Amino acid sequence: MSSSLAPVFYLPHGGGPLPLLADPHHLALTQFLTELGDTLATPAAILVISAHWENAQPALTATKSPALLFDYSGFPPESYQYRYPAPGAPALANEIAAALQQHGFAAQLDNNRGWDHGVFVPLMLLRPQADVPVLQLSLLKSLDPMQHIALGEAIAFLRQKNVLIIGSGMSFHNMRAFFQPDLVSLPQVAAFNQYLIDSLNSVLSYDEQATRLSAWLDAPYARLMHPREEHLLPLHVCFGAAKGSRAKLLFQHEVIQREVLAFGWFD
C-alpha cells in the first residue's frame, strides 16, 4: 500500500442490519469487514457512497453530528437502537462540493440527512471506534454509469488528503432472488461477476476498463443481477476515484446464498 494515497474500496453491505446480527448468511462478510478494518491505517476522514441515497445532483451530508437512518423494516428491536457517534465533516463537505462544481456537477450540501445503513452497517465493523469524521456522497438519479465514473474522478484528490473512499453496495442485488433462490442460478451470478473481474483486469488500460464498466448491461445476465443498478454504481464511483490504480479482488463469497465481490485500490 502506498503511503501517499488512501485506499478506495467497493464493499458489499449485506442485507439491512444482518451483518451486525450474527446472521449465518453474513458471517463471511462480517468477518471480512472486521478483518479489513484491522489492517487499515487511521484515515483523516471517511467518505461513503451508499446505494441508498440518490439525488438529481451529487449531494453531501454536511452536519456536524449526523443521526442514523434506520432505512429497513422487519428486524429485531436492537437493530433500531444502534449508535455510530462519529463526527460529521462539514468543512470537508464544502471542499468536496467545490471540487465537484469545478468538474461540472451542481453539488449540494444537505444539512439534515443522516447516514443510512449502507454507511453505518459496514462502518460499525470496519471502524467500530467511530473516531474518524464521516460524510456521505449521494449517487445520481440518472443512474448513468459514465456520470458516476466522472463523479469518482472528481473526488480522486481526496486520496492524497488521506480520505478513505468507500463505495457501499452489492455486486449482486436482485431482491426477488433473495426470497426465491431458484430465480437466479449460481453459475449465472458467477458469469456476471467474472465480467466485473475481467473489466478491472490491470492488463486493460483505464479507458478500456471504463468502457467495459459503462457497458455493464452487456455482461451476462446483467438485468437479472441488477433489476435496478443502484447497488452496482458505487463501484463506478470507486473506479473513477482510484483512476490509475490497480484493482484487487478482496472478497468473493456467498452472502444470502449469492456470490458477491469486494474490490480495493491501494497504489
C-alpha positions in Angstrom: 0.0 0.0 0.0 1.3 3.4 -0.9 1.9 5.7 2.0 0.8 8.7 0.0 -2.6 7.6 -1.1 -5.6 6.4 0.9 -7.2 3.3 -0.4 -10.6 3.0 -2.2 -13.0 0.2 -1.5 -16.1 -1.2 -3.2 -17.7 -3.2 -0.4 -20.9 -5.3 0.0 -23.0 -4.1 2.9 -25.3 -7.1 3.0 -29.0 -7.2 3.8 -30.1 -4.4 6.2 -28.6 -4.8 9.6 -28.0 -8.6 9.2 -24.1 -8.3 9.2 -24.4 -7.0 12.7 -26.9 -9.6 13.9 -24.7 -12.8 13.5 -26.9 -13.9 10.6 -25.4 -17.2 9.3 -25.6 -16.0 5.7 -23.5 -13.0 6.5 -20.8 -14.5 8.7 -18.1 -14.4 6.0 -18.9 -10.8 5.2 -18.9 -9.8 8.8 -15.5 -11.4 9.3 -14.1 -9.9 6.1 -15.2 -6.3 7.0 -13.9 -6.7 10.6 -10.5 -8.0 9.5 -10.2 -5.4 6.7 -10.7 -2.7 9.3 -8.0 -4.2 11.5 -5.5 -3.8 8.6 -6.2 -0.1 7.8 -4.2 2.9 9.0 -6.3 5.6 10.5 -7.6 7.9 7.8 -8.2 11.7 8.2 -11.9 11.1 7.2 -14.1 8.5 5.5 -16.3 9.3 2.5 -19.0 6.7 1.8 -21.0 6.5 -1.4 -24.0 4.3 -0.5 -26.5 2.6 -2.8 -29.3 4.0 -0.6 -29.1 7.7 -1.4 -29.8 9.2 -4.9 -30.2 12.9 -5.8 -30.6 14.8 -9.0 -27.2 16.3 -8.4 -24.5 15.0 -6.1 -25.3 15.8 -2.5 -23.1 15.6 0.6 -24.0 15.3 4.3 -22.9 18.5 5.9 -24.0 18.2 9.5 -21.6 18.1 12.5 -23.3 15.1 14.1 -25.4 13.1 11.7 -28.1 10.8 13.0 -28.6 7.2 11.8 -31.3 6.4 9.3 -32.8 3.0 10.1 -34.0 2.6 6.5 -35.1 -1.0 6.9 -38.0 -2.8 8.4 -38.9 -6.1 10.0 -35.7 -6.6 12.0 -35.2 -7.2 15.8 -35.7 -4.1 18.1 -32.0 -3.9 18.8 -31.3 -3.1 15.1 -33.1 0.2 15.6 -31.0 1.3 18.5 -27.6 1.2 17.0 -25.3 4.2 17.5 -22.3 5.3 15.5 -21.2 8.5 17.1 -18.5 9.5 14.6 -18.4 13.3 13.8 -19.5 14.6 10.5 -17.2 16.6 8.3 -18.9 19.9 7.2 -15.6 21.6 6.2 -14.6 18.7 4.0 -18.1 18.5 2.6 -17.7 22.1 1.4 -14.3 21.4 -0.1 -15.7 18.3 -2.0 -18.7 20.3 -3.2 -16.3 23.0 -4.6 -14.3 20.3 -6.4 -17.4 18.8 -7.8 -18.6 22.1 -9.1 -15.2 22.6 -10.8 -15.9 19.3 -12.6 -19.3 20.5 -13.8 -21.5 19.0 -11.1 -24.0 21.3 -9.3 -23.2 19.8 -6.0 -25.4 20.3 -3.0 -24.9 20.3 0.8 -27.5 18.5 2.9 -27.7 19.8 6.5 -30.5 17.4 7.6 -29.8 13.9 6.2 -28.2 11.3 8.5 -26.3 8.2 7.5 -28.3 5.2 6.0 -27.5 1.6 6.7 -25.2 1.5 3.7 -23.0 3.8 5.7 -23.3 2.7 9.3 -23.5 -1.0 9.0 -20.1 -1.5 7.3 -18.5 1.2 9.4 -19.6 -0.4 12.6 -17.5 -3.4 11.5 -14.7 -1.6 9.7 -14.2 1.2 12.3 -16.1 0.4 15.5 -14.2 3.1 17.4 -16.3 5.7 15.5 -13.4 8.1 15.9 -12.9 9.3 12.4 -15.1 12.0 10.7 -17.5 10.6 8.2 -19.6 12.0 5.4 -21.8 10.6 2.7 -22.0 11.4 -1.0 -25.1 10.5 -3.0 -25.5 8.7 -6.2 -27.1 10.5 -9.2 -30.7 9.7 -10.0 -29.7 9.5 -13.7 -28.0 6.1 -12.8 -25.7 6.9 -15.8 -22.6 4.8 -15.4 -20.2 7.2 -17.1 -21.5 10.1 -15.0 -20.7 8.0 -11.9 -17.2 7.3 -13.2 -16.8 11.1 -13.7 -18.1 11.7 -10.2 -15.4 9.4 -8.9 -12.7 11.2 -10.9 -13.8 14.5 -9.4 -13.2 13.2 -5.9 -9.9 11.4 -6.6 -7.9 14.2 -5.0 -9.2 13.1 -1.6 -6.9 10.1 -1.6 -3.9 12.5 -1.3 -5.6 14.0 1.7 -5.8 10.6 3.4 -9.5 10.4 3.0 -10.7 6.7 2.8 -13.3 6.4 0.0 -15.8 3.5 0.3 -18.5 2.5 -2.3 -21.1 0.6 -0.4 -23.4 -1.6 -2.5 -23.6 -5.2 -3.7 -22.3 -6.8 -6.9 -25.5 -8.9 -6.9 -28.8 -7.2 -5.9 -32.0 -8.9 -7.0 -34.4 -8.7 -4.1 -36.8 -11.2 -5.5 -34.0 -13.7 -5.9 -33.1 -13.4 -2.2 -36.5 -14.8 -1.4 -36.9 -17.0 -4.5 -33.5 -18.8 -4.8 -34.4 -20.6 -8.0 -34.9 -17.4 -9.8 -31.1 -16.9 -10.3 -28.6 -19.7 -10.6 -25.1 -19.7 -9.0 -23.5 -20.1 -12.5 -25.4 -17.0 -13.7 -24.1 -15.0 -10.8 -20.6 -16.3 -11.4 -20.7 -15.3 -15.1 -21.7 -11.7 -14.2 -19.1 -11.4 -11.5 -16.5 -12.6 -13.9 -17.4 -9.8 -16.2 -16.7 -7.3 -13.4 -13.4 -9.0 -12.5 -12.3 -9.0 -16.2 -13.3 -5.4 -16.6 -11.0 -4.4 -13.8 -8.1 -6.5 -15.1 -4.8 -4.5 -14.9 -3.9 -5.7 -18.5 -6.6 -3.3 -19.8 -6.0 0.5 -19.9 -8.1 2.8 -17.8 -10.2 3.8 -20.8 -10.8 0.2 -21.7 -11.8 -0.6 -18.2 -14.1 2.4 -18.2 -15.7 1.3 -21.5 -16.5 -2.1 -20.1 -17.9 -0.8 -16.8 -20.0 1.7 -18.6 -21.3 -1.1 -20.8 -22.1 -3.3 -17.8 -25.5 -4.2 -19.3 -23.5 -6.2 -21.9 -22.4 -8.5 -19.1 -24.1 -11.9 -18.9 -27.4 -11.8 -17.1 -26.9 -8.1 -16.2 -30.5 -7.2 -15.6 -31.1 -10.4 -13.7 -28.3 -9.5 -11.3 -29.4 -5.9 -11.1 -33.1 -5.1 -12.0 -32.0 -1.6 -10.9 -28.4 -0.7 -10.8 -28.1 1.5 -7.6 -26.1 -1.2 -5.8 -23.6 -1.6 -8.6 -22.9 2.1 -9.3 -20.8 2.7 -6.2 -18.3 0.5 -8.0 -18.2 3.0 -10.9 -17.6 5.9 -8.5 -14.8 4.0 -6.8 -13.2 3.1 -10.1 -13.1 6.8 -11.1 -11.8 7.8 -7.7 -9.0 5.3 -8.0 -8.0 6.3 -11.5 -4.6 5.0 -12.3 -4.6 2.4 -9.5 -4.9 -1.4 -10.0 -7.9 -3.1 -8.5 -7.5 -6.1 -6.3 -10.3 -8.6 -5.7 -10.6 -8.7 -1.9 -13.7 -10.8 -1.3 -15.5 -13.4 -3.4 -18.0 -15.3 -1.2 -21.7 -16.1 -0.8 -23.9 -13.6 1.0 -27.5 -14.7 1.3 -26.7 -17.6 -0.9 -25.3 -15.4 -3.8 -21.7 -14.7 -4.5 -20.7 -11.1 -4.1 -17.4 -9.3 -4.6 -15.3 -6.6 -3.0 -12.5 -4.7 -4.6 -9.8 -2.5 -3.3 -7.4 0.0 -4.9 -4.2 0.7 -2.9 -1.5 2.1 -5.1 
